[in-house]
């Protein structure tokens, strides 16, 4: 087997082997069972509860959970805005980096609070260390919120009738202290021991092999990178993200970071199975997600390893594959694997420039974000998949002439209306945003054509990718787009806000509504949701509702570019 393919198989095997026990551990955390870390973290948790005045035993209904989540996110947004617009005079700024403009600070604050981490700036020159540490804190907070609210849905799915679904603050704090923090310490230590900087000193002056003196940015990089990967945040300490040799020095660190991207999203599926005591259902969901992931991964790896057909026509050998925009130390296969990893989750970090991917590979990265449910982000990935489950149950019930039921609860008009609104919101935000930006470029090219470094089909793909990334709370970009301007900062900020919170509100409202309904025990005529047949039905719904909604846009961008080569 090709060594590059062996590397991919190794990375995926590692993530699954780690995710299964991690999922069981997280399930115990959500259900208040004893774990071996209780002796260490119980005192820390109690300290947070005492300082905040939180009663962790107070049960909340679904509306109270959402109120808590939205309130604390609003407070964190305001704190972010203050720090980002005042970095110039605040401490921890050894390189004297300037404060952000209002529109850029709005985009950045929204981006990190919503777990998107879209970056219209370059970290080493656009942020002080205080700014970097503030954003690193939000990477813990936003990931913790996503996991905690998914845990609320897990508790609502249990086979009982109730409106009490645990305590949001309890789930949030335990997620941060017992899951994100300890794993981040392990990952950051591995990175620091293998060449990733972890310092508060300013730029270092080095002498190159040519004898030139160059100033090299550094900082608390290892800690930042660890949580950016584990929380599917994706924001880079440096502008080039994990293609930068100080963020990702070697193939070993590349393995550590790649495994970290999908670890918690996959573990959440197994955590759901543990909470519900339905292991078979978790494996069904994992199977559907994995099939979708492989359908995107396989052609992307093949395309990048085979090289660019346009370069091939020029008679230039591509023995290493398509290497434009990629790091020699990583190679095309590992770069393609990362590209699909980061876009089927809401991670958004990169170890190669997606703008340089071959057209069909670029399309596959967009499809991963357009579906936004194959593993997905920490917590919210399952919430997106939950919507497709509700749609599949309803359609399947109609097909067999029975009242649709999921885990003993009837799905009625109210739940279906919410599910369809959320399912259609994602394509609406992407396609409307892309249409507006395309109209502006087409009707005033002298003013707005400057956004695009590439004309024609690829330029359209750059704008389509940016809105897709914003709506999927992903944060990666084709990067051929000049996006640090008021239009893109404000437009993407609005899309990120709507795409983060509405898809959280919808599934939680559905789960809360179903939890309060009378539980109906399964009978011989009950639709089984833990079978391969139902998994195929869910996959079909995803393909029809999500993927086909974007086919015309993809035909105008990457598909047209491919056929024009």
N, C-alpha and C positions, 0 to 999 in steps of 0.2 A: 504493500500500500504506500502511496506517495506520503512522504513525511509531513507535508502540510496538511493533508487530510487526516493523518494520524493525530496531529495537534488538535484539529477540530473535534474529532471523536473523543479525545482525552478531556477537552474542556467541557463538552456536554455531559459526559459520564460523571465528571467531578461534581458538576452543579446538581445533577439529579441525586447522586449519592449523598450529598450534603443536605439537599432540600427536604428529603423524606424525614429524617430525624428532626430537622429544624421545624418542619411543619407540625410534628407531634408536640414538640416543646412549646411552640406558639399556641397551639390549641389548649394546652394546659394553662398557659398564662391567661387566655381569654376566659376560661371556665373556672378560674380561681383555684386550680389544683396546686398541690405542693410541687416545687421544682428544687433541684439541687443548688440553685443560686439564691434561694430565698434568704439564707443567712447573711449573704452579702448585701442584697439590694432592698430587703424589707426596711432597714433603718433609713436608707436614702429615700425610698418612696414616702415613708412617714414624715420625713423632714419636709418634702415638697407639699404634702397634704397640709401640714401644720402652718407653713409659711403662707400658703394660698387660701387657707380656710376652707378646704375641700373635705366633704364627707364622702369617702369612697364607697360607702355602703348605701348611699341614697340612690334608688333606682330611678331611671329616666325613661320617658316615652320617646318615640322617634322624633317628635317636634323639639323636645328639649335637647336631644343630642345635636340636632342641626343648629339650634340656637347657640349652643356652646361652641360648636366648631366655627360658625360664621363670625361670632363675636371675637374670639381670640385671634382669628385670622385678620380681622379688620384692625385690631390693635397692633399686630405684628407688621402689617402693611405700613401704618403710620410711623412706627419706629424705623422701619427700613428707609422710608422717604427722608426722614430727618438725617439719618447717618449718611446716606448717599449724596445728599445735597450740601453736606457740611464737612466732608472728609478733609478739605484743605486745611482747616484749623483744628480738627480733632486729633487726638493722639494716635500713635502707631502708624506714622506716615513718613518713614525714613527716606523715601525716594521723592517726597514732595509732590505726589500725584494730585491733580486738581479734583475739585468736586464735580459731580455730574450736573448736566442741565436738567431742567424740570421734566421734559418729555422723556429723556433717557432714564432718569431716576424712576419715573412712573413705570416705564416698561420693565426695568430691572427689578423693582420691588414687586410688581405683579408677578413677574416671571418666577421669582424664587419662592414667594408665598404660595403660589399655585403649583409648585413642584414641576414647573416647565423648564426653567433655567435657560431660556432663550437669551443669548448674549449679543447685544448690539454694540459691544465694547470689547476691548482686549484687556484681560485681567491684570497683566503686569504693569500696564500704563494707565488703566482706567480706574483702578481701585487702590486705596491704602490698605494696609494690613488690617485695620479696624473694619474697613468695608468688607474685606475677604472673610474675616471671622464672623461678621454679622451674617453674611450670606451662608457661611458654613453652618451657623446655628439654625437658620431657616431651613437648611437641607435636612436637619434632624426633625424640625418641627413639622414641616409639610409632609414628610414621609410618615411620621408618627400619626398625624391626623388621618392620612389615607388608610393606614393599617387599622387604626382604632375604629373608623367608621365602617370599614368592611367587617370588622368583628361584630359590630352592632347588627349588621345584616345577617351574619352567621347565627347570632343568638335569636334573631327574629324568625329564622327558618326552622328552628327546632319544633318538633311535633307536639305542640301544646297551644293553648289559647291564652294570650296575655298581652298587655300593653306596656309591660315593664321590661326593658331591654338592657339592663346593666347601667353602668355609669361611664360617661364618655371620658371624664378626666382620669378615672381609674385605668381604663384601657389605654389611654394616650400616654400616661406617665410610665406604666409598666412596659409598653412597647418601646419607649425611648431608652429606659434604663436597663431593661433586661434583654432586648433584642438588638436595637440599632447600636447602642454605645459599645457593648462588649465586642460585637463582631467588628465594628469600625476600629477598635483598638488593635485587634489582631491584624486586620488588613493594613492599617497605617504602619504598624510595626514591620510587616513584611516589605512594604514599599520603602520605608526609611532604611532598612537594612540592605536594600538592593539599589540604592543610589538616588532615591527621591528626596529632595531637600526637606528639612523640618527645622526652620530657624526664623528668628525675628530680626535678623540683621538685614541691612539693605543690599543693594546691588553689589556684586563682587566683580573685581577687575581681573581679567585673565589675559594671557598672551597666547595668541593663536600660533599654529605651526608656521604661518607666514611671517610671524613677528609682530603682528598688529595687536594693539591693546583694545579689548572689547569689554563693555560692561554687561554682565549677565544678571538678569532678574532672578530672585529666589524668594523664599518665604516659607510659611507653614504649609507646604504643599502636600505632604503625605497625609496629614489629617483631613485636609480639604478633599483630596481625591478619594479617600476611603469612603466617606459618606456620600460623595457625589455618585459613586457607583452603587453602593448598597441601597440607597434610598431611591433609586431610579431618578435621581435629580439630573446629573449629567453636566452641570456647569463646570467649565474648565478654569483652573487657576491661571493658566496662560491662554493666550488667544488661540493657538493651534490645538488646544485641548489635549487629549491623550496621544496625539501624534508628536507632541513635544517631548524631546528626550529626557527632560527633567520630571515630567508627569508620568512617563512610561518608558523607563530606561532600557528594558530588555524584553526578550520573549517570555521570561519567567514572570515579570511584572504584568506583562500583557495577559498571561493566563490568569493571574490573581484578579486583575481588574475585570476581565471578561466573565469569569465565574461569578464575581460579585454582582454583575448587572442583573442576572436572571435568578439569583439565589432566593431572594425573598418573594418575588412574584410567583415562582413555582411552589415555594414552601407554603404560601397562602392557600393554594388549592388543597394541599394535604392537611393544612390546619382546619379548613372547612370540613373535610371528611371526618377529622377527629372530633370537632365540636358537635357535629350532627350524628356521630356514630354511624356514618354512611361512607365507609371506605370505598365501596364500589362506585358510588356517585363521583367521588373525587377523582378516581382513576378514569372514569368516562370523560369528565371535563378536561383532565390533563391530556387524554388521548386526542380529543378534538383540537385542543390548542397546539399540541405537538404536530399533528398532521398539517395544520395551517402553517406552522413555523417551518416545517421541512419543505413544503411546497414553495415557500419564498426563498429559503436558504439554498436549496440544491441548484436551481438555475443561476443564482447569483454567484455562487462559488465557481461554477463551470464557466460562466461568462468572463469573470475576472482572471481565472487561470488561463483561459484560451487567448486572451489579449484583445486589443481593440481592432475591429475589422477595418476601420479607416486607415490605421497605421499599417496593417497587413497589406492593404492594396498598394501602399507606397513601397513595398518590398523591404521593409525594415523588420528584422528578426525580433521576436518577443519571447525569448526563451524563458524569461521569468514571469510571463503573463502581462497583464495590463498594469504597469507600474506607475502611470501618471497619478500624482497626488498621493502616493503611498510610500511608506517607509521601507527601505531595503531590509532593515533588521526584522521586520514582521512578515512581509510578503503579501501577495494578493489574496491567498486563501484565508489567512487569519484576519485580514482587513475586511474581506467580504463577510466573514462570520460575525465580526464585531458589528458591521453595518446593519445586518438583519437583527442581531441581538438588541441593538440599541433602539431600533425602530419598532420592533414588535412589542417591546416594553416602552414605557414613557421615559427612557433614560436620556437619550439625546447626545451622550458623549460620543466622540469619534476618535479613531486612531488612523484615519485616512480622510482625505477630502471627498465628500460625497458628490461634489460638483464635477469631479473627474471620473466618477463611475461610468461604465458603459451604459447606454440608454436603458436597456431592459433591467439592469441592476438598479439603476436609479429609480425606475418604476416600482421595483419590488420593495425598495425602502419606503416609498410613498404608500404602497398598498398596506404594508405593515402598520403604518400610522392611520391609514384610512379605516382599516378594520378595527384597530385599537382594542382588540380583545384576545389576541393570541399571547397569553401570559400577561401583557399589559403592565401598568405601573404597580407599585406596591399598594395593595388594597383596592385602588380604583380600577385596576385591570379586571379583577373579579366582578366589580360592580357593573362594568360594561358588558361582561359576559352574562351576567345575571339578567340583563335586559333581553338578550337574545334567547336565553332559556325561557323567559316568560312568553316571548313571541312564539317560540317553537311549541311550547305546551299548548297555547291557545289554538294555533293552527292544527296541531296534531289532534286535539280534542274535537275540533270541527270535522276533521277528516274521518274520524271513527264514530261520529255522532254522539259524543258524550260531553258533559259539562267539563271544561278544562280544569284540572286540579294539579297542583304542585305541592308535594310533601303534605298532602292531606288538607290543603286549603284551596277553595274555589277561586279561580281567576275570572273576574267579571269585567264589565265595561270600564269601570274606574281605573283599574290596574292597566288595562290595555291602552287606554288613552294616554296615560302617563308614559308607558313603555314606547309607544309610537312617537310621541313628541321627542323623547330623549334620543331614540334611534335616528330620527330625521334631523335633529339639531346639528349633529356633527357634519354631515354633508352640506347642510345649509350654511354654516359658518365658513367652511372651506370654499365652497363654490361661489358664494356671494362676494367674499373678500377677494378672491382671484378675479372675478368678473369686473369688480370696481377698479382694481389696480390695472388690469389689462385695458380697460376703457381709457383710463388716464394716460397710459403709455401710447396707445394707438391714436388718440385725439390731440395729444400735445407732446410729441416725441422730443422736441427741443428741451422741454422742461423736465419731463418725467422719464424720458428715454435714458437719462443718465443713471437711473437705478440699475440698469442691466449691463453687465460686462459682456454678455453673450446675446446676440440678436436671435430672432426667429424662434424655432421650437424650443431650444434650450433656455432661452430667456423666459418663455412662458412657464417652463418647468420650474425655473428658479422661484417665480412668484407663487406658483401652485404649491411648491414644497414648503415655502415659508408659512403660508396660511394652514397647510396640513399639519406642520410641526407645531404651530401655535394651538390649533384646535385639539390636537392629540396630547397637549401638555408634554410634548417631547423635547423641543428646544434645539434640535440639530438644524443645520441649514445647508443649502447648496453652496452658500458663501460666495457665489458670483454676483450676489445681490447687494447693492449699496443700501443697507437697511437702517443706518443710524441717522434718521431724519424724522421730523414730526409725523409724517403720514404713517410710516411703518412702525414707529415707536407706539403711537396712540392706537392705530388699528389693531396691531398684534396684541397690545395690552388688553383691549376690550374683548377680543376673541378669546384670549387666555382666561380672563375672568369668567366669561359665560361658559366656556368649555370645561372649566374645572368644577364650578359649583352646581350648575344645573344637572350634570350627570351624576353628582353625588346626591342632590336633593331627590331626584326622581326615583332611583332604586331604593333609597331609604324610606321614602313615602310608600312605595309598593310593599316593601318588606314589613313596614309597620302596619299597613292596612291588612295584609294577609295574616300577620301574627295575631291580630285582634279577632279574627274570624274563628268560627267554630271548627275544631279539628275533626276531620272525617277519617277514620282508620282506613287503611288500604284494603281493597277487596279484589276479587278475581278480575273485575273489569277495570281496575285502576291502571292508568297509563304508566308504565315503568319508565322512569327517567334515568336509570343507571344501566342502560343497555346500549349496545353498539348501534341499534336501530335509531334510538332517540339521539345519540351522538351525531349520526349522519343527518338527522333532521335539523339539529342545531347548526351544523356546518352549512347546510343548504340555505338556512335562513340568513346566516352571516354573509354568504356569497351573494344572495339576491338583494338583501336590504343594504348591506354595506358596500361590497366591492363593485357591484354593477351600477350603483349610484354615481360612481366616479369614472366609469368607462369613457364617456365623451371627453372629459377633461384630460384623461390619460392619452386618449387618441390624438389630441391636439398638441400634447407635449412629448413625452418620452417615446411613444409608439411612432409618431410622425418623424421624430429625430432618427429612430432606428431604421425606418424604411427609406430615409433620405441618404443614409450613409453609403 
